[in-house]
């Protein structure tokens, strides 16, 4: 059984109307009135749930300033009891934290003249120079060309932010800086520390004051209050066999206390659509609540990697690497996006004025399955439904 809603304008005031009305029972889909045009998209989501790739899916397609299509299917939780997925379910956004919050915070500081992306990291964090890292710049951190390994060691039972900082600052290089694209959480842990050092604020407080509040993202933040737990999609069991719900899934961020530059944000579809639309409006030169100037945002969303390198990264966003499958086959080469390990993704195409948001908790309850193909196929069929021509 499908429930129809009229198509809503995506301005903050209009978008919020009826947002919570999209709810469903387990394995019952809920869609906007455009469901016929997006029937193949919805079928992909249903099949992924039926194939146990993920307990449930919340997806949204934005186009020309509107939330053109919304779909909810499956379950928010499977254990200890099955709970229905809803439009307002909050998800652990995992690495979507990197571009949406941390990189944006960094670029706000750039815009205010407080930091420079081509400065050496050790200018702000002198201890980072250990183990021959003095040549690493903020640009190399932002684009994942720093030469750092993917993560700090997790094979010993360390805990606490201070130890995480020590491990990040003393990490050796895996490659010479600027030579190779290696996606690394240490890059964004370090960027988060720079935001804290320069502003004198905890990262989560800076983000709340300077990103979430200006954008009207009232359902988003770090360290969600226990009262919100029923609205949060659980992820998986931790080492003590406790189900993680409202506690960050990423083990490094969790050991750091739940706030880190690379992970920690919780959000829902409504807020992420607000974010994506404000970003598109800013890039298009339309009135926008996005808390950055258009010229600065363009640096985040166009290739900024070292010269001659073919893995294309903006200052925060993925453009064309082996992580770019959420582009699908039709969105333009100007498009960009990011994914999160828990099963979240956002892909944005300024050329067609579109975005595709897919939120799942694919790791629930015991590790989950890949949704790489699902992201690709949904993006392809969503673009086809929007009559987006294949890019060259």
Buried (B, 14 or more C-beta within 10 A) or exposed (E): EEBEBEBBEBBBEEBBEEBEEBBBBBBBBBBBBBBEBBEBBBEBBBEBBEEEBBBBBBBBBBBEBBBBBBBBBBBBBBBEEBBBBBBBBBBBBBBBBBBBBBBBBBBBBBBEEBBEBEBBBBBBBEEBBBEEBBBBBBBBBBBBBBBBBEBBEEEEEBEEBEBBBBBBBEBEBBBEBBEBBBBBBBBBBBBBBBBBEBBEBBBBBBBBEBBBEEBBBEBBBBEBEEEBEEBBBBBBBEEEEEBBBBBBBBBBBBBBBBBBBBBBBBBBBBBBBBBBBBBBBBBEEEEBBBBBEBEBBBBBBBBBBBEEBEBBBBBBBBBBBEBBBBBBBBBBEBBBBBBBBBBBBBBBBBEBBBBBBBBBBBBBBEEBBEBBEBBBBBBBBBBBBBEBEEBE
